[in-house]
Amino acid sequence: MKVKAVSYQIAEGIDLRAFRKGFPAEPAHEEADELFYTVDEDRHLSVLQYGLVSFLNYDDVRAAELLRFMIPYCKHLLEPRLS
């Protein structure tokens, strides 16, 4: 099975509390500085307080949609994103 993993630093920070309330799934694991979601058996999402987002087995379109969804929760967006 082929696995695709990609991470981006999209901002200087992400408001995890607000993101958790706005995201439609429950985290599989959470800490004060991290949310980890098991979206389905093969796809996972990790969101870190310091602006890092990691995708496992996301296609580029779905990852881009989620990155756009996260913009309101970001503090000081980085352009360009670091990957």
PDB file with one MODEL, atoms N, CA, C and O in Angstrom:
MODEL        1
ATOM      1  N   MET A   1       0.837  -1.178   0.000  1.00  0.00           N
ATOM      2  CA  MET A   1       0.000   0.000   0.000  1.00  0.00           C
ATOM      3  C   MET A   1       0.882   1.241   0.000  1.00  0.00           C
ATOM      4  O   MET A   1       1.828   1.341   0.781  1.00  0.00           O
ATOM      5  N   LYS A   2       0.568   2.180  -0.875  1.00  0.00           N
ATOM      6  CA  LYS A   2       1.316   3.417  -0.966  1.00  0.00           C
ATOM      7  C   LYS A   2       0.778   4.419   0.055  1.00  0.00           C
ATOM      8  O   LYS A   2      -0.435   4.586   0.184  1.00  0.00           O
ATOM      9  N   VAL A   3       1.678   5.084   0.779  1.00  0.00           N
ATOM     10  CA  VAL A   3       1.308   6.056   1.802  1.00  0.00           C
ATOM     11  C   VAL A   3       1.833   7.420   1.388  1.00  0.00           C
ATOM     12  O   VAL A   3       2.983   7.557   0.971  1.00  0.00           O
ATOM     13  N   LYS A   4       0.974   8.430   1.508  1.00  0.00           N
ATOM     14  CA  LYS A   4       1.382   9.796   1.190  1.00  0.00           C
ATOM     15  C   LYS A   4       1.290  10.623   2.468  1.00  0.00           C
ATOM     16  O   LYS A   4       0.228  10.707   3.085  1.00  0.00           O
ATOM     17  N   ALA A   5       2.399  11.230   2.861  1.00  0.00           N
ATOM     18  CA  ALA A   5       2.429  12.099   4.035  1.00  0.00           C
ATOM     19  C   ALA A   5       2.995  13.448   3.621  1.00  0.00           C
ATOM     20  O   ALA A   5       4.008  13.523   2.926  1.00  0.00           O
ATOM     21  N   VAL A   6       2.325  14.520   4.059  1.00  0.00           N
ATOM     22  CA  VAL A   6       2.797  15.866   3.775  1.00  0.00           C
ATOM     23  C   VAL A   6       2.445  16.762   4.960  1.00  0.00           C
ATOM     24  O   VAL A   6       1.387  16.620   5.573  1.00  0.00           O
ATOM     25  N   SER A   7       3.352  17.685   5.270  1.00  0.00           N
ATOM     26  CA  SER A   7       3.137  18.635   6.362  1.00  0.00           C
ATOM     27  C   SER A   7       3.390  20.044   5.866  1.00  0.00           C
ATOM     28  O   SER A   7       4.248  20.275   5.014  1.00  0.00           O
ATOM     29  N   TYR A   8       2.637  20.977   6.409  1.00  0.00           N
ATOM     30  CA  TYR A   8       2.790  22.387   6.067  1.00  0.00           C
ATOM     31  C   TYR A   8       2.796  23.211   7.344  1.00  0.00           C
ATOM     32  O   TYR A   8       2.023  22.945   8.265  1.00  0.00           O
ATOM     33  N   GLN A   9       3.655  24.198   7.397  1.00  0.00           N
ATOM     34  CA  GLN A   9       3.505  25.212   8.428  1.00  0.00           C
ATOM     35  C   GLN A   9       2.772  26.353   7.748  1.00  0.00           C
ATOM     36  O   GLN A   9       3.315  27.017   6.865  1.00  0.00           O
ATOM     37  N   ILE A  10       1.540  26.574   8.163  1.00  0.00           N
ATOM     38  CA  ILE A  10       0.669  27.521   7.478  1.00  0.00           C
ATOM     39  C   ILE A  10       0.538  28.845   8.218  1.00  0.00           C
ATOM     40  O   ILE A  10       0.084  29.834   7.642  1.00  0.00           O
ATOM     41  N   ALA A  11       0.928  28.873   9.483  1.00  0.00           N
ATOM     42  CA  ALA A  11       0.758  30.073  10.291  1.00  0.00           C
ATOM     43  C   ALA A  11       1.731  30.038  11.460  1.00  0.00           C
ATOM     44  O   ALA A  11       2.394  29.032  11.713  1.00  0.00           O
ATOM     45  N   GLU A  12       1.801  31.159  12.163  1.00  0.00           N
ATOM     46  CA  GLU A  12       2.605  31.181  13.380  1.00  0.00           C
ATOM     47  C   GLU A  12       1.890  30.459  14.514  1.00  0.00           C
ATOM     48  O   GLU A  12       2.528  30.030  15.475  1.00  0.00           O
ATOM     49  N   GLY A  13       0.585  30.324  14.410  1.00  0.00           N
ATOM     50  CA  GLY A  13      -0.186  29.618  15.418  1.00  0.00           C
ATOM     51  C   GLY A  13      -1.568  29.275  14.909  1.00  0.00           C
ATOM     52  O   GLY A  13      -2.073  29.902  13.977  1.00  0.00           O
ATOM     53  N   ILE A  14      -2.184  28.268  15.531  1.00  0.00           N
ATOM     54  CA  ILE A  14      -3.554  27.854  15.216  1.00  0.00           C
ATOM     55  C   ILE A  14      -4.308  27.760  16.534  1.00  0.00           C
ATOM     56  O   ILE A  14      -3.825  27.150  17.489  1.00  0.00           O
ATOM     57  N   ASP A  15      -5.486  28.360  16.586  1.00  0.00           N
ATOM     58  CA  ASP A  15      -6.339  28.301  17.776  1.00  0.00           C
ATOM     59  C   ASP A  15      -7.008  26.923  17.808  1.00  0.00           C
ATOM     60  O   ASP A  15      -8.050  26.716  17.185  1.00  0.00           O
ATOM     61  N   LEU A  16      -6.407  25.998  18.531  1.00  0.00           N
ATOM     62  CA  LEU A  16      -6.899  24.619  18.546  1.00  0.00           C
ATOM     63  C   LEU A  16      -8.276  24.493  19.177  1.00  0.00           C
ATOM     64  O   LEU A  16      -9.095  23.698  18.715  1.00  0.00           O
ATOM     65  N   ARG A  17      -8.540  25.251  20.209  1.00  0.00           N
ATOM     66  CA  ARG A  17      -9.847  25.169  20.865  1.00  0.00           C
ATOM     67  C   ARG A  17     -10.956  25.555  19.881  1.00  0.00           C
ATOM     68  O   ARG A  17     -11.969  24.863  19.785  1.00  0.00           O
ATOM     69  N   ALA A  18     -10.767  26.643  19.161  1.00  0.00           N
ATOM     70  CA  ALA A  18     -11.769  27.076  18.179  1.00  0.00           C
ATOM     71  C   ALA A  18     -11.844  26.092  17.006  1.00  0.00           C
ATOM     72  O   ALA A  18     -12.934  25.780  16.527  1.00  0.00           O
ATOM     73  N   PHE A  19     -10.688  25.604  16.546  1.00  0.00           N
ATOM     74  CA  PHE A  19     -10.681  24.637  15.443  1.00  0.00           C
ATOM     75  C   PHE A  19     -11.450  23.377  15.835  1.00  0.00           C
ATOM     76  O   PHE A  19     -12.248  22.869  15.048  1.00  0.00           O
ATOM     77  N   ARG A  20     -11.219  22.878  17.026  1.00  0.00           N
ATOM     78  CA  ARG A  20     -11.899  21.665  17.501  1.00  0.00           C
ATOM     79  C   ARG A  20     -13.408  21.850  17.473  1.00  0.00           C
ATOM     80  O   ARG A  20     -14.137  20.937  17.087  1.00  0.00           O
ATOM     81  N   LYS A  21     -13.885  23.029  17.880  1.00  0.00           N
ATOM     82  CA  LYS A  21     -15.326  23.308  17.873  1.00  0.00           C
ATOM     83  C   LYS A  21     -15.876  23.402  16.451  1.00  0.00           C
ATOM     84  O   LYS A  21     -17.019  23.017  16.205  1.00  0.00           O
ATOM     85  N   GLY A  22     -15.074  23.908  15.516  1.00  0.00           N
ATOM     86  CA  GLY A  22     -15.542  24.099  14.153  1.00  0.00           C
ATOM     87  C   GLY A  22     -15.383  22.897  13.241  1.00  0.00           C
ATOM     88  O   GLY A  22     -16.073  22.796  12.227  1.00  0.00           O
ATOM     89  N   PHE A  23     -14.478  21.978  13.589  1.00  0.00           N
ATOM     90  CA  PHE A  23     -14.224  20.817  12.742  1.00  0.00           C
ATOM     91  C   PHE A  23     -15.277  19.747  13.030  1.00  0.00           C
ATOM     92  O   PHE A  23     -15.576  19.485  14.196  1.00  0.00           O
ATOM     93  N   PRO A  24     -15.848  19.121  11.992  1.00  0.00           N
ATOM     94  CA  PRO A  24     -16.981  18.219  12.193  1.00  0.00           C
ATOM     95  C   PRO A  24     -16.659  16.853  12.809  1.00  0.00           C
ATOM     96  O   PRO A  24     -17.582  16.083  13.076  1.00  0.00           O
ATOM     97  N   ALA A  25     -15.406  16.533  13.040  1.00  0.00           N
ATOM     98  CA  ALA A  25     -15.058  15.216  13.608  1.00  0.00           C
ATOM     99  C   ALA A  25     -14.493  15.385  15.015  1.00  0.00           C
ATOM    100  O   ALA A  25     -14.024  16.461  15.386  1.00  0.00           O
ATOM    101  N   GLU A  26     -14.546  14.318  15.780  1.00  0.00           N
ATOM    102  CA  GLU A  26     -13.952  14.301  17.113  1.00  0.00           C
ATOM    103  C   GLU A  26     -12.503  13.842  17.003  1.00  0.00           C
ATOM    104  O   GLU A  26     -12.210  12.913  16.251  1.00  0.00           O
ATOM    105  N   PRO A  27     -11.599  14.472  17.734  1.00  0.00           N
ATOM    106  CA  PRO A  27     -10.206  14.032  17.674  1.00  0.00           C
ATOM    107  C   PRO A  27     -10.033  12.639  18.280  1.00  0.00           C
ATOM    108  O   PRO A  27     -10.678  12.295  19.271  1.00  0.00           O
ATOM    109  N   ALA A  28      -9.158  11.853  17.675  1.00  0.00           N
ATOM    110  CA  ALA A  28      -8.809  10.542  18.223  1.00  0.00           C
ATOM    111  C   ALA A  28      -7.861  10.712  19.410  1.00  0.00           C
ATOM    112  O   ALA A  28      -7.814   9.878  20.315  1.00  0.00           O
ATOM    113  N   HIS A  29      -7.105  11.822  19.384  1.00  0.00           N
ATOM    114  CA  HIS A  29      -6.162  12.137  20.461  1.00  0.00           C
ATOM    115  C   HIS A  29      -6.033  13.645  20.528  1.00  0.00           C
ATOM    116  O   HIS A  29      -6.004  14.320  19.499  1.00  0.00           O
ATOM    117  N   GLU A  30      -5.956  14.170  21.738  1.00  0.00           N
ATOM    118  CA  GLU A  30      -5.745  15.606  21.866  1.00  0.00           C
ATOM    119  C   GLU A  30      -4.903  15.924  23.096  1.00  0.00           C
ATOM    120  O   GLU A  30      -4.980  15.260  24.129  1.00  0.00           O
ATOM    121  N   GLU A  31      -4.114  16.947  22.941  1.00  0.00           N
ATOM    122  CA  GLU A  31      -3.322  17.510  24.026  1.00  0.00           C
ATOM    123  C   GLU A  31      -3.470  19.018  23.930  1.00  0.00           C
ATOM    124  O   GLU A  31      -4.134  19.512  23.019  1.00  0.00           O
ATOM    125  N   ALA A  32      -2.877  19.748  24.836  1.00  0.00           N
ATOM    126  CA  ALA A  32      -3.006  21.201  24.833  1.00  0.00           C
ATOM    127  C   ALA A  32      -2.463  21.817  23.546  1.00  0.00           C
ATOM    128  O   ALA A  32      -2.943  22.864  23.111  1.00  0.00           O
ATOM    129  N   ASP A  33      -1.466  21.177  22.933  1.00  0.00           N
ATOM    130  CA  ASP A  33      -0.830  21.754  21.746  1.00  0.00           C
ATOM    131  C   ASP A  33      -1.001  20.924  20.482  1.00  0.00           C
ATOM    132  O   ASP A  33      -0.341  21.194  19.478  1.00  0.00           O
ATOM    133  N   GLU A  34      -1.884  19.909  20.508  1.00  0.00           N
ATOM    134  CA  GLU A  34      -2.047  19.042  19.337  1.00  0.00           C
ATOM    135  C   GLU A  34      -3.438  18.422  19.286  1.00  0.00           C
ATOM    136  O   GLU A  34      -4.003  18.033  20.308  1.00  0.00           O
ATOM    137  N   LEU A  35      -3.980  18.339  18.063  1.00  0.00           N
ATOM    138  CA  LEU A  35      -5.189  17.572  17.779  1.00  0.00           C
ATOM    139  C   LEU A  35      -4.838  16.551  16.714  1.00  0.00           C
ATOM    140  O   LEU A  35      -4.198  16.883  15.717  1.00  0.00           O
ATOM    141  N   PHE A  36      -5.256  15.303  16.922  1.00  0.00           N
ATOM    142  CA  PHE A  36      -4.999  14.245  15.957  1.00  0.00           C
ATOM    143  C   PHE A  36      -6.335  13.597  15.614  1.00  0.00           C
ATOM    144  O   PHE A  36      -7.070  13.155  16.498  1.00  0.00           O
ATOM    145  N   TYR A  37      -6.640  13.545  14.317  1.00  0.00           N
ATOM    146  CA  TYR A  37      -7.906  12.994  13.851  1.00  0.00           C
ATOM    147  C   TYR A  37      -7.655  11.767  12.985  1.00  0.00           C
ATOM    148  O   TYR A  37      -6.761  11.762  12.139  1.00  0.00           O
ATOM    149  N   THR A  38      -8.451  10.735  13.206  1.00  0.00           N
ATOM    150  CA  THR A  38      -8.521   9.595  12.301  1.00  0.00           C
ATOM    151  C   THR A  38      -9.785   9.814  11.491  1.00  0.00           C
ATOM    152  O   THR A  38     -10.892   9.563  11.969  1.00  0.00           O
ATOM    153  N   VAL A  39      -9.618  10.281  10.270  1.00  0.00           N
ATOM    154  CA  VAL A  39     -10.755  10.652   9.437  1.00  0.00           C
ATOM    155  C   VAL A  39     -11.461   9.405   8.918  1.00  0.00           C
ATOM    156  O   VAL A  39     -12.690   9.337   8.919  1.00  0.00           O
ATOM    157  N   ASP A  40     -10.693   8.434   8.480  1.00  0.00           N
ATOM    158  CA  ASP A  40     -11.197   7.100   8.171  1.00  0.00           C
ATOM    159  C   ASP A  40     -10.032   6.143   8.369  1.00  0.00           C
ATOM    160  O   ASP A  40      -8.979   6.539   8.870  1.00  0.00           O
ATOM    161  N   GLU A  41     -10.208   4.915   7.988  1.00  0.00           N
ATOM    162  CA  GLU A  41      -9.195   3.893   8.269  1.00  0.00           C
ATOM    163  C   GLU A  41      -7.813   4.268   7.742  1.00  0.00           C
ATOM    164  O   GLU A  41      -6.804   3.926   8.359  1.00  0.00           O
ATOM    165  N   ASP A  42      -7.757   4.965   6.613  1.00  0.00           N
ATOM    166  CA  ASP A  42      -6.469   5.251   5.979  1.00  0.00           C
ATOM    167  C   ASP A  42      -6.037   6.712   6.032  1.00  0.00           C
ATOM    168  O   ASP A  42      -4.883   7.015   5.727  1.00  0.00           O
ATOM    169  N   ARG A  43      -6.927   7.622   6.409  1.00  0.00           N
ATOM    170  CA  ARG A  43      -6.580   9.048   6.390  1.00  0.00           C
ATOM    171  C   ARG A  43      -6.523   9.612   7.804  1.00  0.00           C
ATOM    172  O   ARG A  43      -7.376   9.333   8.646  1.00  0.00           O
ATOM    173  N   HIS A  44      -5.482  10.419   8.035  1.00  0.00           N
ATOM    174  CA  HIS A  44      -5.282  11.027   9.347  1.00  0.00           C
ATOM    175  C   HIS A  44      -4.893  12.487   9.173  1.00  0.00           C
ATOM    176  O   HIS A  44      -4.319  12.875   8.155  1.00  0.00           O
ATOM    177  N   LEU A  45      -5.213  13.291  10.182  1.00  0.00           N
ATOM    178  CA  LEU A  45      -4.928  14.714  10.178  1.00  0.00           C
ATOM    179  C   LEU A  45      -4.366  15.089  11.532  1.00  0.00           C
ATOM    180  O   LEU A  45      -4.916  14.707  12.565  1.00  0.00           O
ATOM    181  N   SER A  46      -3.279  15.832  11.534  1.00  0.00           N
ATOM    182  CA  SER A  46      -2.677  16.327  12.770  1.00  0.00           C
ATOM    183  C   SER A  46      -2.577  17.845  12.669  1.00  0.00           C
ATOM    184  O   SER A  46      -2.096  18.377  11.668  1.00  0.00           O
ATOM    185  N   VAL A  47      -3.034  18.541  13.714  1.00  0.00           N
ATOM    186  CA  VAL A  47      -2.997  20.001  13.751  1.00  0.00           C
ATOM    187  C   VAL A  47      -2.265  20.400  15.026  1.00  0.00           C
ATOM    188  O   VAL A  47      -2.677  20.030  16.125  1.00  0.00           O
ATOM    189  N   LEU A  48      -1.177  21.157  14.877  1.00  0.00           N
ATOM    190  CA  LEU A  48      -0.382  21.574  16.023  1.00  0.00           C
ATOM    191  C   LEU A  48      -0.555  23.064  16.284  1.00  0.00           C
ATOM    192  O   LEU A  48      -0.699  23.858  15.355  1.00  0.00           O
ATOM    193  N   GLN A  49      -0.540  23.420  17.529  1.00  0.00           N
ATOM    194  CA  GLN A  49      -0.774  24.788  17.973  1.00  0.00           C
ATOM    195  C   GLN A  49       0.174  25.797  17.326  1.00  0.00           C
ATOM    196  O   GLN A  49      -0.205  26.947  17.106  1.00  0.00           O
ATOM    197  N   TYR A  50       1.384  25.383  17.023  1.00  0.00           N
ATOM    198  CA  TYR A  50       2.360  26.318  16.475  1.00  0.00           C
ATOM    199  C   TYR A  50       2.291  26.434  14.951  1.00  0.00           C
ATOM    200  O   TYR A  50       3.264  26.849  14.320  1.00  0.00           O
ATOM    201  N   GLY A  51       1.138  26.068  14.348  1.00  0.00           N
ATOM    202  CA  GLY A  51       0.885  26.335  12.947  1.00  0.00           C
ATOM    203  C   GLY A  51       1.179  25.222  11.978  1.00  0.00           C
ATOM    204  O   GLY A  51       1.127  25.442  10.768  1.00  0.00           O
ATOM    205  N   LEU A  52       1.486  24.037  12.457  1.00  0.00           N
ATOM    206  CA  LEU A  52       1.817  22.911  11.592  1.00  0.00           C
ATOM    207  C   LEU A  52       0.600  22.015  11.388  1.00  0.00           C
ATOM    208  O   LEU A  52      -0.106  21.677  12.338  1.00  0.00           O
ATOM    209  N   VAL A  53       0.366  21.634  10.125  1.00  0.00           N
ATOM    210  CA  VAL A  53      -0.722  20.725   9.764  1.00  0.00           C
ATOM    211  C   VAL A  53      -0.116  19.580   8.968  1.00  0.00           C
ATOM    212  O   VAL A  53       0.627  19.809   8.013  1.00  0.00           O
ATOM    213  N   SER A  54      -0.432  18.339   9.357  1.00  0.00           N
ATOM    214  CA  SER A  54       0.083  17.162   8.658  1.00  0.00           C
ATOM    215  C   SER A  54      -1.070  16.315   8.151  1.00  0.00           C
ATOM    216  O   SER A  54      -2.055  16.084   8.851  1.00  0.00           O
ATOM    217  N   PHE A  55      -0.922  15.859   6.916  1.00  0.00           N
ATOM    218  CA  PHE A  55      -1.929  15.016   6.272  1.00  0.00           C
ATOM    219  C   PHE A  55      -1.313  13.667   5.941  1.00  0.00           C
ATOM    220  O   PHE A  55      -0.195  13.599   5.431  1.00  0.00           O
ATOM    221  N   LEU A  56      -2.031  12.605   6.227  1.00  0.00           N
ATOM    222  CA  LEU A  56      -1.605  11.263   5.848  1.00  0.00           C
ATOM    223  C   LEU A  56      -2.680  10.694   4.928  1.00  0.00           C
ATOM    224  O   LEU A  56      -3.838  10.556   5.321  1.00  0.00           O
ATOM    225  N   ASN A  57      -2.282  10.365   3.698  1.00  0.00           N
ATOM    226  CA  ASN A  57      -3.155   9.771   2.683  1.00  0.00           C
ATOM    227  C   ASN A  57      -4.302  10.688   2.251  1.00  0.00           C
ATOM    228  O   ASN A  57      -5.407  10.216   1.982  1.00  0.00           O
ATOM    229  N   TYR A  58      -4.045  11.981   2.185  1.00  0.00           N
ATOM    230  CA  TYR A  58      -4.994  12.939   1.627  1.00  0.00           C
ATOM    231  C   TYR A  58      -4.589  13.246   0.197  1.00  0.00           C
ATOM    232  O   TYR A  58      -3.404  13.398  -0.099  1.00  0.00           O
ATOM    233  N   ASP A  59      -5.579  13.338  -0.697  1.00  0.00           N
ATOM    234  CA  ASP A  59      -5.246  13.807  -2.040  1.00  0.00           C
ATOM    235  C   ASP A  59      -5.075  15.326  -1.981  1.00  0.00           C
ATOM    236  O   ASP A  59      -5.497  15.963  -1.016  1.00  0.00           O
ATOM    237  N   ASP A  60      -4.468  15.893  -2.996  1.00  0.00           N
ATOM    238  CA  ASP A  60      -4.144  17.316  -2.993  1.00  0.00           C
ATOM    239  C   ASP A  60      -5.385  18.199  -2.905  1.00  0.00           C
ATOM    240  O   ASP A  60      -5.348  19.251  -2.268  1.00  0.00           O
ATOM    241  N   VAL A  61      -6.471  17.788  -3.529  1.00  0.00           N
ATOM    242  CA  VAL A  61      -7.696  18.586  -3.530  1.00  0.00           C
ATOM    243  C   VAL A  61      -8.284  18.657  -2.126  1.00  0.00           C
ATOM    244  O   VAL A  61      -8.620  19.740  -1.647  1.00  0.00           O
ATOM    245  N   ARG A  62      -8.406  17.530  -1.477  1.00  0.00           N
ATOM    246  CA  ARG A  62      -8.989  17.499  -0.119  1.00  0.00           C
ATOM    247  C   ARG A  62      -8.082  18.223   0.869  1.00  0.00           C
ATOM    248  O   ARG A  62      -8.582  18.920   1.752  1.00  0.00           O
ATOM    249  N   ALA A  63      -6.775  18.080   0.751  1.00  0.00           N
ATOM    250  CA  ALA A  63      -5.852  18.783   1.635  1.00  0.00           C
ATOM    251  C   ALA A  63      -5.999  20.294   1.448  1.00  0.00           C
ATOM    252  O   ALA A  63      -6.015  21.038   2.428  1.00  0.00           O
ATOM    253  N   ALA A  64      -6.108  20.751   0.198  1.00  0.00           N
ATOM    254  CA  ALA A  64      -6.284  22.182  -0.075  1.00  0.00           C
ATOM    255  C   ALA A  64      -7.593  22.701   0.518  1.00  0.00           C
ATOM    256  O   ALA A  64      -7.638  23.812   1.046  1.00  0.00           O
ATOM    257  N   GLU A  65      -8.657  21.903   0.432  1.00  0.00           N
ATOM    258  CA  GLU A  65      -9.939  22.295   1.026  1.00  0.00           C
ATOM    259  C   GLU A  65      -9.801  22.472   2.534  1.00  0.00           C
ATOM    260  O   GLU A  65     -10.302  23.445   3.099  1.00  0.00           O
ATOM    261  N   LEU A  66      -9.130  21.542   3.175  1.00  0.00           N
ATOM    262  CA  LEU A  66      -8.949  21.636   4.628  1.00  0.00           C
ATOM    263  C   LEU A  66      -8.059  22.814   5.012  1.00  0.00           C
ATOM    264  O   LEU A  66      -8.306  23.469   6.025  1.00  0.00           O
ATOM    265  N   LEU A  67      -7.041  23.087   4.225  1.00  0.00           N
ATOM    266  CA  LEU A  67      -6.189  24.237   4.508  1.00  0.00           C
ATOM    267  C   LEU A  67      -7.000  25.536   4.419  1.00  0.00           C
ATOM    268  O   LEU A  67      -6.818  26.429   5.246  1.00  0.00           O
ATOM    269  N   ARG A  68      -7.887  25.650   3.433  1.00  0.00           N
ATOM    270  CA  ARG A  68      -8.757  26.830   3.332  1.00  0.00           C
ATOM    271  C   ARG A  68      -9.707  26.909   4.523  1.00  0.00           C
ATOM    272  O   ARG A  68      -9.968  27.995   5.039  1.00  0.00           O
ATOM    273  N   PHE A  69     -10.226  25.755   4.964  1.00  0.00           N
ATOM    274  CA  PHE A  69     -11.112  25.701   6.123  1.00  0.00           C
ATOM    275  C   PHE A  69     -10.407  26.212   7.376  1.00  0.00           C
ATOM    276  O   PHE A  69     -11.045  26.813   8.240  1.00  0.00           O
ATOM    277  N   MET A  70      -9.112  25.983   7.483  1.00  0.00           N
ATOM    278  CA  MET A  70      -8.350  26.338   8.684  1.00  0.00           C
ATOM    279  C   MET A  70      -7.999  27.819   8.780  1.00  0.00           C
ATOM    280  O   MET A  70      -7.635  28.288   9.859  1.00  0.00           O
ATOM    281  N   ILE A  71      -8.097  28.553   7.702  1.00  0.00           N
ATOM    282  CA  ILE A  71      -7.653  29.951   7.691  1.00  0.00           C
ATOM    283  C   ILE A  71      -8.246  30.785   8.830  1.00  0.00           C
ATOM    284  O   ILE A  71      -7.500  31.535   9.460  1.00  0.00           O
ATOM    285  N   PRO A  72      -9.541  30.697   9.128  1.00  0.00           N
ATOM    286  CA  PRO A  72     -10.075  31.525  10.214  1.00  0.00           C
ATOM    287  C   PRO A  72      -9.488  31.203  11.598  1.00  0.00           C
ATOM    288  O   PRO A  72      -9.583  32.024  12.511  1.00  0.00           O
ATOM    289  N   TYR A  73      -8.895  30.039  11.758  1.00  0.00           N
ATOM    290  CA  TYR A  73      -8.353  29.624  13.041  1.00  0.00           C
ATOM    291  C   TYR A  73      -6.863  29.946  13.179  1.00  0.00           C
ATOM    292  O   TYR A  73      -6.255  29.682  14.217  1.00  0.00           O
ATOM    293  N   CYS A  74      -6.293  30.511  12.140  1.00  0.00           N
ATOM    294  CA  CYS A  74      -4.853  30.774  12.101  1.00  0.00           C
ATOM    295  C   CYS A  74      -4.511  32.170  12.610  1.00  0.00           C
ATOM    296  O   CYS A  74      -5.270  33.126  12.451  1.00  0.00           O
ATOM    297  N   LYS A  75      -3.341  32.245  13.226  1.00  0.00           N
ATOM    298  CA  LYS A  75      -2.788  33.519  13.668  1.00  0.00           C
ATOM    299  C   LYS A  75      -1.547  33.793  12.827  1.00  0.00           C
ATOM    300  O   LYS A  75      -0.592  33.017  12.849  1.00  0.00           O
ATOM    301  N   HIS A  76      -1.566  34.890  12.093  1.00  0.00           N
ATOM    302  CA  HIS A  76      -0.425  35.293  11.268  1.00  0.00           C
ATOM    303  C   HIS A  76      -0.083  34.229  10.217  1.00  0.00           C
ATOM    304  O   HIS A  76       0.916  33.520  10.333  1.00  0.00           O
ATOM    305  N   LEU A  77      -0.924  34.137   9.207  1.00  0.00           N
ATOM    306  CA  LEU A  77      -0.694  33.199   8.098  1.00  0.00           C
ATOM    307  C   LEU A  77       0.681  33.412   7.477  1.00  0.00           C
ATOM    308  O   LEU A  77       1.160  34.541   7.368  1.00  0.00           O
ATOM    309  N   LEU A  78       1.299  32.325   7.080  1.00  0.00           N
ATOM    310  CA  LEU A  78       2.591  32.379   6.409  1.00  0.00           C
ATOM    311  C   LEU A  78       2.376  32.251   4.911  1.00  0.00           C
ATOM    312  O   LEU A  78       1.670  31.352   4.453  1.00  0.00           O
ATOM    313  N   GLU A  79       2.973  33.133   4.164  1.00  0.00           N
ATOM    314  CA  GLU A  79       2.958  33.044   2.704  1.00  0.00           C
ATOM    315  C   GLU A  79       4.392  33.207   2.230  1.00  0.00           C
ATOM    316  O   GLU A  79       4.991  34.235   2.546  1.00  0.00           O
ATOM    317  N   PRO A  80       4.965  32.311   1.524  1.00  0.00           N
ATOM    318  CA  PRO A  80       4.383  31.012   1.164  1.00  0.00           C
ATOM    319  C   PRO A  80       4.415  30.054   2.352  1.00  0.00           C
ATOM    320  O   PRO A  80       5.154  30.254   3.316  1.00  0.00           O
ATOM    321  N   ARG A  81       3.596  29.013   2.258  1.00  0.00           N
ATOM    322  CA  ARG A  81       3.605  27.963   3.298  1.00  0.00           C
ATOM    323  C   ARG A  81       4.929  27.208   3.239  1.00  0.00           C
ATOM    324  O   ARG A  81       5.527  27.042   2.176  1.00  0.00           O
ATOM    325  N   LEU A  82       5.359  26.767   4.386  1.00  0.00           N
ATOM    326  CA  LEU A  82       6.543  25.912   4.438  1.00  0.00           C
ATOM    327  C   LEU A  82       6.092  24.475   4.396  1.00  0.00           C
ATOM    328  O   LEU A  82       5.133  24.108   5.076  1.00  0.00           O
ATOM    329  N   SER A  83       6.769  23.641   3.603  1.00  0.00           N
ATOM    330  CA  SER A  83       6.371  22.226   3.541  1.00  0.00           C
ATOM    331  C   SER A  83       7.580  21.345   3.681  1.00  0.00           C
ATOM    332  O   SER A  83       7.458  20.120   3.654  1.00  0.00           O
TER     333      SER A  83
ENDMDL
END
